[in-house]
Structure formats: structure tokens, C-alpha cells
């Protein structure tokens, strides 16, 4: 741990904190309909699509619209992949994507997971990447944002039957927030060296006379939104550790900022929309606290070199460089690994599979806690508000009165819905993960406890809609493509539907003014309680399996046991 | 449900046109005219032929060149294209080793790298720089650390019949600091260093 590394970590945290009120304020304007500079485009769009903006939707209608739109997106992306061999913009002559892989990939991008069972440059045509994946990068992020805005409206409303209009929230998220940010970001990234072309792969003759085929493509336009929309699906197989996908330390800090900034800023949007910014900052503090702890542990773990390699004669001062790039070093690799698993982004700039046992465990814990440490855009905040419901319920039990949050009474219906969203998580991680262990044991690359970690990481990532991987594990086969596909669906929609149901339920409740007996939800006491609830739920559920994976591996590496 | 289908279908089509066609094409148009070199992949040409990209590492094994990091990329076996085999620095199939820290294959590979490097640098008695022992994440890392470059100076200088101090100076000139003085890590671009090497002291061919 050196001063330069710690300084870079501090700069990163400062940038995120500084952007939060700026972007948060702007997004609140967008969702309250005060940003109108694209008015004509927006209205034209609604007209073409037959959306009646005057009609606000009941939570059931909102959910139906969301599901119908997601289904249409899934079908289109599945179709494009299956037909890419006959479609244009395919200079590398990629064949049709096999059905199980196309099924998995279409779910993966629709659910904002961006799990990659494929290798971009060796599987997908430029058209599939651009017209297929990039579109879902935008709209899956916009879907998450729409859901959280609907939930915020539920808490903010005095008493209403409706929670907004899904298509309006979707279009505004895309046009006013994601698209302008991505456009500027893409040009910045090209300036830093990221390709943006439709050339055939370049055939080069290296200095030593060998042939090197260099993959190209419209990289920057896709990478910009993959970071901003907490998507994470790389243009290339190794994602943002590829020098074309992350050429310089400058592109690196910008990409790392993108991957967390909207999720962080939404806490402030939340505060503004419920007319009490302190509520937003309390949630920001709870998320930030867990992020900083995770960063510290991962960094500490990765600055240590592999003891077995040092014993073989390697210089250990650089730390664990396996799977990491020289231009990023340990500090930037660990900031990214922590941030990308905290925010359900899932892009990587180093190979998590090759992290030290505890360094690889922290990203897993970030996801196992439910992707609420900032989390995906929208998804992180609505996931966090689920835990808030549980936390105020527990606080209510302790003081013996009906819990309330932001003036809305939290009753048994809301708590049951929240628990459903919380409990689906172990079903996806442990249930489907166990099915994969039985059905496809050959997919595991590493022996010993690390093999279990690979499977655990995969199903955690899929259920949490993260998308990063312990990539030594082979995901691209019928069994795992299918199981992971269902894990992603569970983790996305069995959370979204209860969240929208809660939104509808709290929207309908009358707002009650705070009294002397109200438990304040903007102070440190609440922040600590909230973090405590998240850690206890996650710990009780997943400690045993973590003990069998990374923790045992850590102890065995200390004893120089190899597999 | 049927009345949900019309907005759903038309909205995904409209979004595809806006975010999947208009947006990437607009970015491409501007990028190609303002940042043509970068947008094209930062390609280096020599004598009218593309010899690589500034950003993409290459495999170097000649003792007259500085060597880059081990690369875990693979490609089609030239003998039997249905099989894959190790093809270091395959820029059409990026990959790390993805070995976990307790993997025997990882440690054996590292030990083999250390032995090979020691054999090629008999004067270097101390521990071997970590970036020369471990595979990068992308398999295409264009950089090594300044320490790893300096570690190789004596060998390259001897092969090229150049005084040690001159070679040492060339490496120092090609060492980039942290970006803006703060970000990232100090590094040496191996391909650019080797190009400068060829220009200054052409190999005897």
C-alpha cells in the first residue's frame, strides 16, 4: 500500500461524492418534467409509439408495460444474434450465435447483467454489438431507472392510485440522461485511443515478422454506455483490461467514474424528490461506508504477492500482478474490482479469478449483499430501499410501534414483499449454483476450494445482475447458459415486481406527518442500523459457502498448498 | 395484454434507431474526422505496411529486443484448426490466464518463466520483476514496468553491441510517468521502445 495508490483511491471517492449532487439535481429535474430541451423529439417519439403521456399508470399497468417492453427487447436481440450471419456489418464473418448462447446473452443484456458467456471479438458481428447489445445497454439501464423513480414517487406522493408512466420514465432516462452523457464520453474515450470504426480486423506483420490480427470495431460508442448504464458487457472478451477498451490511466479513471456516478447520484435525486435531501445522503453514507471498507480490504489483499511465486524467485514488491495490466497496477485494479461489483456493473479491468483469495472474496461479498452498495443504475437504489423497509421494520419491532418511512406506514404487506425480493437471492446463488455443480462439474477450471469459488462467483454475478466472472469457469455450455439465464431473470424480475408492488402500496397510503415517536431515517443511527441489517442478512445467508471457498483457500495458500 | 404490445414493439424499434444506429454512427462520424488516428486503432505503419498498434502488445523473443509480459491468449492450432493452442498476443482473442492463486498450473508456469528469464540474464542474481513473470489480464498488455525494462538492459545492449549507459538512457527516455503526475503507474511501451531501438541501432541482418 503506497501513498500514490491511496491518493488515487481518495481522488476517486472525492470525484464520485462531488458529482452526486450535480447529477442528482439534474436527474430530479428530468423526472419531474422540468428538463424540456428535447421536448419536440420526446413528443414525436410518444406519438410514433402511441404512448398517451397524460395517462399515469397503476402499478400493475406500469409492470405490464415494463414486462412487455423487456420481452420485445429480448426477442429482438435473440433474433439479431441468430441471424447475424445473413445481416450486414459482419466483416469478420461471424456465424449465427448458437441458440443456448443467444438465449443467455439476450437475457443477460435485457436484465442489465451483461454476463458474457461469449467472447465479443470472436463471436459477435459489429451489427450485433451495435444494433443489438448497445440498444439493450441503454434501455435496460433506463428500465432500472424507471423502476426506482416509480418507487420514489410512491413514497413522495401524498396519496395516489398511480406511480407514473413507464414509457415516459424510460424515454426521459434515455434521451435526457444516458444518451447525452454517452455521446460526450464516447468522444473522450476515442481521444484517449479507443477505436471507433467498421474496418475489417487489421492484419499486421509484427517487428519480429509474425502475423498479428488486430480486432477492431465501433468500440467507444458501446463502452461509453456500458460504463454509464452499469451494464458492463465488454466489446472485447477481456472487457476494460483490453488496451483498446481502456487505453490509458486517464480513460481508466473516467470509466471508473462512469460506472458509479449515476447510481450514486440517484440517492440525491431520491432525496430531492421526497423533499428531504438528508434522506438521500443517509443512504449515500450507508453505501459509501460499505464501499470504503471493501476497497480497503481488497487493496490490502492485492498488494501482497502470491507467496508461492515469491518462493519461486519472483520479486514480490509489485503485489499480485497475475491478470492485471501494468498501466493500472494494483490500486486502479482494486478500485475497479470493488466499484464494479458494488455497482452491478460487472465490467473488469483485471481478471478477478486471479485475485488473491480474500481479494477475490470482497467483490463476491459486494454482490452477495444484494448489489446495494450503490448498485446498478436504479437497481441499486431500489434494492437499498428494500433493505430500508426491512430496517425500519426491525427498528419498529425494537421500539414497539408501527414503522414508517418518509411519512408512509410500513405494514405487513410491504415487509412481505421486501422479504420476497431479499429471499430470491439465495435461491439463485445457492440453488441454481448447486444445480450447476451437479449438472456441469467439468466447467470448473481450478482444483480445490477455488473451484467452488468459480461457480459461486458465477451464480452470484448472474443473480445479482452484475456480469463479472471468475472467467476460468466455462459458462458457455447448454447447462450453464440455461441455469445462468434463469438466475438473471430471477434476480431481475422477482425483485422488480415486488418493488413496483411496494411502490403501488405506499403510493396509495396517506402521508402522515412525523411525530415525536417517529424514528428519524436521516441520521447516523439509522445509517448504522441499515448497514447492520444488510450485513446480518448477507452474512447469515452466505457465510458458510464463503468459508468453504475463498476463506479455506486463503488458509491453504498460506500453507503453500496447491491444486 | 394485446394493447401493451403496440407501444412495446414500436418503442423497441424506435430505441434501436436512436441508440443503436443514430448514436453510434454520429460518434463514428465525429471520431473519424477529429481523432482519425485513434479511431482507426492507433496503427503504426512502416514502409507502407502495418506493423501493429501502439496500444496492442506484441510477442518478443529475440534477445536483441526488450521482452514484454507473458501472454495467455490462444488461437486455432495451425495443424488442426478444430483445436486451440497457445498463441501469445493474439489480438483477435484477448484473454488472461484466469488461474486462481492456488493453481499448480499458475505456479509451475511462473516458475518456468523465472527459470527462462534467469537463463537469459545470467548477470541478474536477484528476484525477477513480477510483471515479467505473470500474465496480463488482456494478454495484450503493451507495457512493462520501468524496473522490468532496466532489468533487461544488459542483455539487449550486449546483443546490439551498444554501451550499457546508452541503452540505459534510451529506456529512461521511453519511460512514461503517471498520467497527470498522479494516475496509473509508471510504464514503458515495449513496441515503441523496440522501434526506437531498431531506428537507433539497426540489428545486424
Interface residues (C-beta under 8 A of the other chain):
Chain A: X4 X7 X8 X11 X45 X48 X49 X50 X51 X64 X65 X68 X69 X71 X72 X73 X76 X119 X121 X122 X130 X131 X132 X134 X135 X137 X138 X139 X167 X170 X171 X174 X175 X178 X179 X182 X183 X186 X187 X190 X191 X192 X193 X194 X195 X196 X197 X198 X199 X201 X202 X203 X204 X205 X206 X207 X208 X210 X212 X213 X214 X215 X216 X218 X220 X221 X222 X224 X225 X236 X237 X238 X241 X242 X243 X244 X247 X248 X249 X250 X252 X253 X305 X306 X308 X309 X310 X312 X313 X314 X315 X316 X317 X318 X319 X320 X321 X322 X323 X324 X325 X326 X327 X328 X329 X332 X348 X349 X350 X351 X353 X354 X355 X356 X357 X360 X445 X446 X447 X448 X449 X450 X453 X454 X470 X471 X472 X553 X556 X557 X561 X562 X563
Chain B: X1 X4 X5 X6 X7 X8 X9 X10 X11 X12 X14 X15 X16 X18 X19 X20 X21 X23 X24 X26 X27 X28 X30 X31 X32 X34 X35 X38 X39 X40 X41 X42 X43 X49 X50 X51 X52 X53 X54 X55 X56 X57 X58 X59 X60 X61 X62 X65 X69 X89 X90 X91 X92 X93 X94 X95 X96 X97 X98 X99 X100 X101 X102 X103 X104 X106 X107 X110 X111 X114 X118 X126 X127 X128 X129 X130 X131 X133 X134 X135 X136 X137 X138 X139 X140 X141 X142 X143 X144 X145 X147 X178 X179 X180 X182 X183 X184 X185 X187 X191 X194 X195 X198
